[in-house]
């Protein structure tokens, strides 16, 4: 499985890690949360297929202390997953518009990249409450999913379309909704309210 491979085979190349400096503090460290909203249908379907990942107890919100070691871990996981999975839309992969799942066959859409990064980071010891599945509109205005990592230095975005990890406010994305820190099954709107039907397309 991809997540296991990340933890067993090591990390990204030495060159990747030598150039992975800690990010500067963002201008706006944390995205604005506007209140509860509906979970994406893809997450609902994911929970039906993977109940153990969703039948969890709500926990107090936590953030990750962004030490150099944690930063290297984030860079390694982001790089390894992005290189290990072949991008493929849900329509081409499964013949349906939206399906969130682990890309264990080596092919997946944006949300599948984010899911396996989330799993790998939890297996590496980072708290679930700081690893939030997030739906955005990308620079082309299309639905997209990324992983938000909440740290003491702001919120960082792990994205299958970029090798670099950026602060949320440097991505150029319009942030729509994400998991709450307390429970992965509770979702919250971000910024201005957006249509609840927004999906993650890529």
Secondary structure, 3 states (H helix, E strand, C coil): CHHHHHHHHCCCCHHHHHCCCCCCCCCCCCCCEEEEECCCHHHHHHHHHCHHHHCCCCCCCCCECCCHHHHHHHHHHHHHHHHHCEECCHHHHHCCCCCCCCCCCCEECHHHHHHHHHHHHHHCCCCHHHEEEEEEECCCCCEEEEEEEEECCEEEEECCCCCCCEEHHHCCCEEEEEECCCCCCCEEEECCCCCCCCCCCC
